[in-house]
Amino acid sequence: MPIEMPKGLPFSVDTWTPSSNSKRHHFLTHAHKDHSQGISTHSSFPIYATPLTKSLTLNYFPQLNESLFVDIEIGQSIAINDPVETFTVTAFDANHCPGAVMFLFEGTFGNILHTGDCRLTPECLQKLPEKYLGKTSREPKCRLDYVFLDCTFATFSSKMPSKHLAIRQVIDCIWKHPEAQVVYLTCDLLGQEDILVNISQTFGSKIFINKETNPECFKSLSLTIPNILSQDPSSRFHLFDGFPRLSERAEAKINEARIKSQPDPLIIRPSSQWYVFENVSEKRKNGRFKEAIRDSFGIWHVCYSMHSSRDELEWALQRHCSFDNLAPDDPMWKLLDIDAEASLVNEDVHEEVCVSKKETLTVSSPVKQVKQTSVTLFGRARVGLGNSVFGYEDLVEHEIADGNGGIDVGSDGEVPEGQHDESKSNEITKGSENIRRFYRSMRVPVPKPLPSLVDLLKDRKRAKRSYMY
């Protein structure tokens, strides 16, 4: 779920609320509906997005006017002439779904990377401007002041297979079941097109999709992979809706085939959800990412993820950020559930996501230590916020407006002299308590405030020396 950008910035990213609508520039990272929720009500010109994201969004929200959008291509930089200041934005591939990008903002407000939803890989980070990249023996010329990071699976400890390996497992599963006359593929989500393309190319067959029962998906796939779609139901490969009640519908398909004395159909679900949220038996845990697994309903599961696992986030943050001088009990380690001591000294190269030690890149902290910086996480890491449009400052202001924060206010509306410091203290106390009540009402743990990047990103060499001594 996207989060509101700080009030001082002239732009919003993936938020469409009364608060974000007051921003002068709007950015859409990709076309998934959870990032465009409210766009038809609170959209205003200009909305920067890739041409494909624009087309997909207009497909979902035909009431929108195309003139609202300003195209920005992957790899393109645009100088935006804002009434207050000119700033630059650059789009980079997010490795998430067709048209998805990360946005890098550069201006007097600092250098801000907003990843949107992403699957971080060395290729993604190496496409950042060279000035932000440095090898282990050399510091980068520029630093990132703020990073808004996708932490959807930040609490998932297992390593996920790469997209390429997951697609290979889907194809292998099909090869192992030549008797299946029909193969149902639950690949109806934006971002799973590569699976369908590889299956079509490998087996020389188009994919049947019923445009009458699934018109929205048909329109989307017609924009992204039109050449492999078929309206012939005799095709061996059928697109199968992942929701709702997938298990019931899968059992019904299998029973239908058995009644007709036909071989069981092959039903494959390439998704990370089953692995992250469902219980997998202990005896399957060691090999659960090596090949497809069949559940009790007859569905074959393959772990295909469009988001980074905790392992990949750990690599991206530590290999590409100078996470040095962090205490073992630092809130950042706890938030990501990372073993701080092991992480600081572990030089093993990750099998799928790490580049070699000689070519490791670094995205470091701000040069100007006086700037206040922060890391903002969204996704499951801040699930307690739900669909709320309140930011921290909004909650504080709401509390004060409701009861004046316990401060005496004169008839002229001014705070009496001598109460300013007390006013500020009461505002912070009231706001913090309001946040705690809000999280408790959602029955989720109250998050600890995140430290700033200035405090987090220190010289890595110092941390290593401290550990050695």
ZARO-559697 format. One line per field, with one value per residue (C-alpha): x, y, z; residue number from 1; residue in one letter. Coordinates in Angstrom, 2 decimals. Example, Ala and Ser with C-alpha at 12.3 -4.5 7.8 and 13.67 -1.06 7.14 Angstrom:
<sites>
xx	[12.30  13.67]
yy	[-4.50  -1.06]
zz	[7.80  7.14]
num	[1  2]
residu	[A  S]
</sites>
This chain:
<sites>
xx	[0.00  1.51  2.29  1.87  5.00  6.17  4.30  7.35  7.81  6.03  5.07  3.20  3.87  1.11  -1.29  -4.65  -6.22  -7.37  -3.95  -1.91  -4.18  -2.79  0.64  1.68  3.10  1.95  3.80  2.46  5.05  2.90  -0.65  -1.55  -4.81  -3.52  -1.25  -3.93  -6.77  -8.65  -7.07  -10.44  -11.56  -8.41  -6.40  -5.09  -2.61  0.17  0.52  3.93  3.96  5.38  3.24  2.35  1.35  -0.80  -2.53  -3.16  -4.50  -6.85  -8.02  -8.93  -10.29  -11.81  -13.37  -9.92  -8.82  -5.68  -4.53  -3.82  -0.76  2.77  4.85  8.21  10.19  12.35  15.81  14.54  15.23  12.84  13.52  10.35  9.87  8.04  6.92  9.11  12.11  13.24  13.93  14.77  13.10  14.49  12.64  14.35  13.05  11.57  11.53  7.97  5.38  5.16  5.71  6.74  9.48  11.40  11.63  14.79  14.10  16.92  16.49  17.22  15.10  17.75  18.16  15.16  14.75  11.17  11.18  7.42  6.90  10.09  12.13  15.63  18.45  22.02  20.79  18.22  20.67  23.44  21.18  21.16  23.32  27.02  27.48  25.44  27.44  30.79  32.88  33.97  37.25  35.75  32.92  30.21  30.25  26.64  24.50  20.82  19.10  15.81  14.80  11.15  11.50  9.13  9.18  6.19  8.10  10.61  9.65  9.94  13.27  13.67  15.47  13.11  14.09  14.67  11.89  13.89  14.28  10.60  9.52  11.85  10.09  6.68  7.88  9.49  6.22  4.40  7.03  6.57  2.83  2.48  -0.76  -2.57  -4.77  -5.50  -3.11  -4.72  -2.40  -3.33  -1.39  -4.07  -2.10  -0.26  3.38  3.03  3.17  6.70  5.43  2.82  5.28  7.85  5.21  3.88  7.37  8.47  5.43  4.50  0.96  -1.12  -2.91  -6.70  -8.39  -12.13  -12.67  -16.36  -15.75  -12.52  -12.73  -10.40  -7.58  -8.10  -7.78  -4.61  -2.97  -4.01  -1.82  1.17  1.31  -1.35  0.52  0.20  -3.49  -6.12  -9.91  -9.84  -10.89  -9.31  -5.88  -4.06  -3.22  -5.99  -5.72  -7.35  -8.49  -6.48  -9.35  -11.80  -12.05  -9.23  -9.12  -12.82  -12.66  -9.53  -11.19  -14.24  -12.07  -10.33  -13.61  -15.14  -12.30  -12.55  -16.30  -15.52  -12.77  -10.18  -6.70  -6.52  -5.89  -2.69  -3.37  -0.34  -0.24  2.98  2.80  4.68  1.53  1.18  4.81  4.70  1.29  0.28  1.65  4.13  4.91  8.35  9.41  8.80  10.63  14.11  13.05  10.09  11.81  13.54  10.49  6.70  4.79  1.30  -1.14  -4.08  -6.47  -4.42  -2.85  0.84  2.60  5.74  7.27  7.17  7.63  7.37  8.62  11.99  12.39  14.03  17.22  17.28  16.40  19.18  21.61  20.44  20.58  23.91  25.76  24.55  24.35  26.92  25.10  27.93  28.18  24.72  24.21  23.00  19.69  19.17  15.49  16.42  17.78  14.68  12.33  13.90  14.57  18.24  21.03  23.15  26.41  26.30  25.40  28.30  30.97  29.39  31.22  29.45  28.04  24.32  23.63  21.14  21.18  24.68  27.32  30.93  32.79  35.04  32.09  29.90  28.22  27.48  24.63  25.61  24.36  24.15  27.37  25.75  25.33  23.08  20.18  17.46  16.95  14.81  13.95  10.25  8.98  5.66  3.92  3.65  6.22  3.57  0.41  -1.19  -1.79  -4.32  -5.98  -5.53  -4.44  -3.09  0.61  2.40  2.04  -1.64  -2.30  -0.56  -2.53  -5.79  -5.22  -4.39  -7.36  -9.64  -8.56  -5.92  -3.39  -4.12  -2.87  -4.59  -5.38  -6.19  -9.19  -6.97  -6.04  -2.41  -0.61  0.25  3.91  5.86  3.78  5.46  7.88  5.11  2.91  5.47  5.97  2.24  1.84  4.45  3.06  -0.53  0.43  2.48  -0.34  -2.80  -0.59  -0.31  -4.09  -4.55  -2.23  -3.76  -7.22  -5.92  -4.59  -1.06  2.20  3.00  6.04  9.09  10.17  12.78  16.20  17.43  19.78  22.32  22.41  22.18  24.59  28.10  31.53  31.50  35.20  34.83  32.18  34.36  37.33  35.19  33.96  37.49  38.78]
yy	[0.00  3.38  6.07  9.84  11.84  14.45  17.75  19.78  17.93  19.27  15.80  12.65  9.06  6.44  8.25  9.69  11.36  14.89  15.41  14.23  16.08  19.33  18.38  20.09  16.96  13.35  10.14  6.63  3.84  1.09  0.08  -2.28  -1.09  -0.83  1.95  3.76  3.48  6.77  8.08  8.64  10.87  12.71  12.91  16.18  17.21  16.25  12.48  11.15  7.49  5.22  4.94  1.32  2.20  5.00  2.65  0.00  2.58  4.05  0.50  0.10  3.65  4.64  7.72  9.30  11.83  10.80  14.42  14.11  11.96  12.95  10.13  9.25  6.36  3.91  5.47  8.96  12.07  15.02  18.49  19.73  23.48  23.82  27.31  26.97  25.11  23.08  19.42  16.36  12.95  9.81  6.51  3.15  -0.37  -1.79  -5.46  -5.77  -5.74  -4.30  -0.55  -0.47  1.98  3.37  7.16  9.06  12.67  15.21  18.78  21.17  18.85  16.17  12.97  10.68  7.15  5.84  2.18  1.64  -2.12  -3.79  -6.99  -5.69  -7.32  -6.27  -5.28  -2.90  -1.12  -0.97  1.11  3.94  6.92  6.21  9.07  7.09  3.92  3.15  0.03  -1.30  0.59  3.89  6.04  7.25  10.89  11.47  10.05  9.19  11.28  9.34  5.87  4.81  1.03  -1.83  -4.19  -6.38  -9.55  -7.99  -10.48  -13.55  -15.18  -17.73  -17.05  -16.93  -18.23  -15.66  -15.06  -16.97  -20.05  -19.93  -19.89  -22.83  -24.76  -24.06  -25.39  -28.43  -29.19  -29.18  -31.45  -33.94  -34.22  -35.01  -36.89  -33.68  -32.69  -29.26  -27.05  -24.34  -21.43  -19.04  -16.19  -13.51  -10.91  -8.03  -9.03  -12.72  -12.20  -13.59  -16.97  -17.13  -15.96  -18.62  -21.38  -20.31  -20.25  -23.54  -25.60  -23.74  -23.06  -19.97  -19.37  -19.43  -16.68  -16.25  -12.56  -12.89  -14.09  -12.17  -9.00  -6.84  -9.36  -9.89  -6.16  -5.93  -8.92  -7.52  -4.52  -6.48  -9.86  -9.85  -12.26  -15.32  -15.02  -17.28  -17.45  -21.14  -23.21  -26.32  -24.93  -27.04  -23.98  -22.03  -18.93  -19.68  -17.04  -17.12  -15.72  -16.30  -19.84  -21.26  -24.51  -25.20  -24.47  -26.58  -29.56  -29.06  -29.15  -32.34  -34.05  -33.03  -34.69  -37.87  -38.12  -38.03  -40.64  -38.14  -37.54  -35.02  -31.48  -29.79  -26.70  -24.50  -21.46  -19.40  -17.17  -16.37  -16.08  -19.80  -20.02  -16.87  -17.15  -20.82  -23.61  -25.85  -29.18  -29.56  -32.34  -30.06  -27.00  -27.93  -28.49  -26.19  -23.70  -26.28  -27.60  -27.32  -28.63  -30.17  -29.35  -31.41  -29.77  -30.81  -27.39  -27.25  -24.27  -22.49  -19.59  -16.71  -13.35  -9.80  -8.44  -8.78  -11.25  -10.23  -11.82  -9.61  -6.50  -7.29  -7.63  -4.42  -2.41  -3.76  -4.36  -1.11  0.96  1.56  -0.01  0.54  1.50  0.05  -1.38  -5.01  -3.85  -1.06  -0.75  -1.22  -4.74  -5.68  -4.26  -6.34  -9.28  -9.33  -10.93  -7.81  -9.43  -12.16  -9.66  -7.35  -10.02  -12.44  -12.20  -15.08  -14.21  -14.92  -17.55  -15.63  -11.97  -10.92  -9.71  -10.69  -9.03  -7.20  -5.60  -4.91  -1.50  0.96  3.43  5.41  8.03  11.81  13.80  16.73  15.46  18.36  17.08  15.13  11.89  8.81  5.41  4.89  1.34  0.31  -3.00  -5.59  -3.65  -1.02  -3.05  -1.43  1.80  0.12  2.59  5.53  8.75  10.16  10.77  11.36  15.14  14.79  12.69  15.27  18.13  16.20  15.60  19.24  20.52  18.20  19.33  22.02  19.56  20.65  24.18  27.37  29.47  33.18  34.93  36.08  32.48  32.92  30.66  32.68  33.55  30.93  28.01  27.51  24.83  23.13  23.37  21.59  18.88  18.32  18.11  15.38  13.47  13.67  12.74  9.74  8.49  8.90  6.77  4.10  4.00  3.76  0.76  -0.99  -0.53  -2.39  -5.14  -4.94  -4.18  -0.50  0.25  1.92  5.20  4.61  6.22  8.54  7.50  9.92  7.79  4.50  4.90  5.25  4.20  0.42  0.06  1.44  -1.16  -3.99  -2.80  -2.52  -6.08  -7.44  -5.80]
zz	[0.00  -1.00  1.55  1.47  0.66  3.20  3.06  2.06  -1.24  -4.34  -5.62  -4.66  -5.67  -6.04  -3.68  -4.73  -1.72  -0.83  0.77  -2.22  -4.61  -3.26  -4.63  -7.87  -9.57  -9.45  -10.26  -10.87  -10.59  -12.16  -13.00  -10.15  -8.66  -5.10  -6.36  -8.34  -5.82  -5.79  -8.98  -10.66  -7.79  -6.79  -10.01  -11.38  -14.04  -14.49  -13.82  -14.89  -15.90  -18.58  -21.74  -20.91  -17.35  -18.75  -21.21  -18.57  -16.10  -18.71  -19.36  -15.68  -15.32  -18.69  -17.10  -16.79  -19.40  -21.26  -21.27  -17.53  -18.26  -19.17  -20.65  -19.13  -20.61  -18.66  -18.46  -19.29  -17.19  -17.15  -15.74  -14.06  -13.77  -10.48  -9.34  -6.24  -7.66  -10.64  -9.99  -12.06  -12.12  -13.76  -14.29  -13.84  -14.43  -11.21  -12.34  -11.09  -13.89  -17.42  -17.34  -13.65  -12.68  -9.76  -9.61  -8.69  -7.69  -7.51  -6.29  -3.44  -1.25  -1.72  -3.71  -3.24  -4.61  -4.59  -5.62  -5.84  -5.93  -7.09  -7.28  -6.63  -8.57  -9.38  -12.83  -11.33  -9.07  -11.65  -13.86  -11.34  -12.40  -12.11  -9.65  -7.07  -7.59  -6.06  -5.77  -2.41  -2.59  -3.71  -2.36  -4.75  -5.79  -4.66  -1.89  -1.54  1.10  1.23  0.11  -0.07  -0.24  -1.07  1.93  1.06  2.01  4.40  7.13  4.88  5.73  2.91  -0.35  -3.30  -6.73  -9.43  -11.93  -14.55  -12.32  -11.34  -15.00  -15.63  -12.84  -14.42  -17.77  -16.13  -14.36  -17.70  -19.29  -16.44  -17.11  -20.81  -20.14  -19.07  -21.99  -20.48  -18.52  -16.42  -15.68  -12.86  -14.45  -14.57  -12.61  -14.25  -13.98  -14.90  -18.66  -18.98  -17.76  -20.52  -23.18  -22.23  -22.17  -25.56  -27.07  -25.48  -26.49  -29.68  -28.54  -27.85  -24.55  -24.44  -22.44  -22.26  -22.93  -22.02  -18.46  -17.87  -20.00  -17.90  -17.97  -21.70  -22.34  -20.28  -21.95  -25.32  -24.51  -23.22  -25.04  -27.81  -30.12  -27.87  -26.97  -28.47  -28.50  -29.39  -26.34  -27.87  -26.98  -24.42  -22.30  -20.57  -18.43  -15.06  -12.56  -9.35  -7.30  -5.76  -4.32  -6.41  -4.42  -4.95  -8.66  -9.06  -7.39  -9.63  -12.78  -11.65  -10.71  -14.04  -15.93  -13.85  -14.45  -18.18  -17.68  -18.85  -17.39  -14.60  -15.87  -14.76  -12.63  -11.94  -9.70  -10.03  -6.97  -3.79  -1.68  -0.93  0.20  2.33  3.95  3.79  5.95  4.17  5.84  7.40  5.03  2.05  3.36  2.15  -1.44  -1.69  -4.03  -6.24  -8.07  -8.22  -5.18  -5.37  -2.58  -1.32  -3.81  -6.83  -7.49  -8.38  -6.79  -8.00  -6.07  -8.55  -6.85  -8.16  -4.82  -3.12  -0.31  2.95  1.68  -1.41  0.59  3.03  0.15  -1.51  1.71  2.96  -0.29  -1.79  1.39  4.08  7.03  9.42  13.07  13.73  17.18  17.27  18.73  16.17  15.09  11.42  12.02  14.01  11.41  8.65  11.02  10.01  12.02  12.43  13.55  10.94  8.24  8.96  8.56  6.10  2.77  1.04  -2.35  -2.61  -5.20  -7.27  -6.33  -5.35  -7.75  -7.11  -4.26  -6.68  -8.43  -5.40  -5.71  -2.95  -2.53  0.52  2.91  2.45  2.34  4.13  7.66  8.61  6.53  8.24  6.35  6.75  5.39  4.72  4.34  2.88  2.23  5.02  7.06  7.75  7.27  10.31  8.43  6.17  3.83  6.17  4.53  7.78  8.06  11.34  11.09  10.20  13.30  15.47  13.94  14.18  17.88  18.55  16.59  18.50  21.96  21.56  22.88  26.43  25.70  26.76  23.72  24.09  22.55  19.68  18.90  20.01  22.44  25.57  26.00  27.91  26.66  23.28  24.49  26.43  23.32  21.20  23.81  24.15  20.38  20.12  23.10  21.88  18.34  19.45  21.67  18.80  16.57  19.24  19.69  15.95  15.61  18.61  17.12  14.05  16.39  15.02  16.84  17.32  15.12  16.54  14.89  12.23  12.60  9.89  7.13  8.56  11.70  9.82  6.94  8.38  7.18  6.73  7.33  10.83  11.62  10.34  12.37  15.49  14.99  14.48  17.65]
num	[1  2  3  4  5  6  7  8  9  10  11  12  13  14  15  16  17  18  19  20  21  22  23  24  25  26  27  28  29  30  31  32  33  34  35  36  37  38  39  40  41  42  43  44  45  46  47  48  49  50  51  52  53  54  55  56  57  58  59  60  61  62  63  64  65  66  67  68  69  70  71  72  73  74  75  76  77  78  79  80  81  82  83  84  85  86  87  88  89  90  91  92  93  94  95  96  97  98  99  100  101  102  103  104  105  106  107  108  109  110  111  112  113  114  115  116  117  118  119  120  121  122  123  124  125  126  127  128  129  130  131  132  133  134  135  136  137  138  139  140  141  142  143  144  145  146  147  148  149  150  151  152  153  154  155  156  157  158  159  160  161  162  163  164  165  166  167  168  169  170  171  172  173  174  175  176  177  178  179  180  181  182  183  184  185  186  187  188  189  190  191  192  193  194  195  196  197  198  199  200  201  202  203  204  205  206  207  208  209  210  211  212  213  214  215  216  217  218  219  220  221  222  223  224  225  226  227  228  229  230  231  232  233  234  235  236  237  238  239  240  241  242  243  244  245  246  247  248  249  250  251  252  253  254  255  256  257  258  259  260  261  262  263  264  265  266  267  268  269  270  271  272  273  274  275  276  277  278  279  280  281  282  283  284  285  286  287  288  289  290  291  292  293  294  295  296  297  298  299  300  301  302  303  304  305  306  307  308  309  310  311  312  313  314  315  316  317  318  319  320  321  322  323  324  325  326  327  328  329  330  331  332  333  334  335  336  337  338  339  340  341  342  343  344  345  346  347  348  349  350  351  352  353  354  355  356  357  358  359  360  361  362  363  364  365  366  367  368  369  370  371  372  373  374  375  376  377  378  379  380  381  382  383  384  385  386  387  388  389  390  391  392  393  394  395  396  397  398  399  400  401  402  403  404  405  406  407  408  409  410  411  412  413  414  415  416  417  418  419  420  421  422  423  424  425  426  427  428  429  430  431  432  433  434  435  436  437  438  439  440  441  442  443  444  445  446  447  448  449  450  451  452  453  454  455  456  457  458  459  460  461  462  463  464  465  466  467  468  469]
residu	[M  P  I  E  M  P  K  G  L  P  F  S  V  D  T  W  T  P  S  S  N  S  K  R  H  H  F  L  T  H  A  H  K  D  H  S  Q  G  I  S  T  H  S  S  F  P  I  Y  A  T  P  L  T  K  S  L  T  L  N  Y  F  P  Q  L  N  E  S  L  F  V  D  I  E  I  G  Q  S  I  A  I  N  D  P  V  E  T  F  T  V  T  A  F  D  A  N  H  C  P  G  A  V  M  F  L  F  E  G  T  F  G  N  I  L  H  T  G  D  C  R  L  T  P  E  C  L  Q  K  L  P  E  K  Y  L  G  K  T  S  R  E  P  K  C  R  L  D  Y  V  F  L  D  C  T  F  A  T  F  S  S  K  M  P  S  K  H  L  A  I  R  Q  V  I  D  C  I  W  K  H  P  E  A  Q  V  V  Y  L  T  C  D  L  L  G  Q  E  D  I  L  V  N  I  S  Q  T  F  G  S  K  I  F  I  N  K  E  T  N  P  E  C  F  K  S  L  S  L  T  I  P  N  I  L  S  Q  D  P  S  S  R  F  H  L  F  D  G  F  P  R  L  S  E  R  A  E  A  K  I  N  E  A  R  I  K  S  Q  P  D  P  L  I  I  R  P  S  S  Q  W  Y  V  F  E  N  V  S  E  K  R  K  N  G  R  F  K  E  A  I  R  D  S  F  G  I  W  H  V  C  Y  S  M  H  S  S  R  D  E  L  E  W  A  L  Q  R  H  C  S  F  D  N  L  A  P  D  D  P  M  W  K  L  L  D  I  D  A  E  A  S  L  V  N  E  D  V  H  E  E  V  C  V  S  K  K  E  T  L  T  V  S  S  P  V  K  Q  V  K  Q  T  S  V  T  L  F  G  R  A  R  V  G  L  G  N  S  V  F  G  Y  E  D  L  V  E  H  E  I  A  D  G  N  G  G  I  D  V  G  S  D  G  E  V  P  E  G  Q  H  D  E  S  K  S  N  E  I  T  K  G  S  E  N  I  R  R  F  Y  R  S  M  R  V  P  V  P  K  P  L  P  S  L  V  D  L  L  K  D  R  K  R  A  K  R  S  Y  M  Y]
</sites>
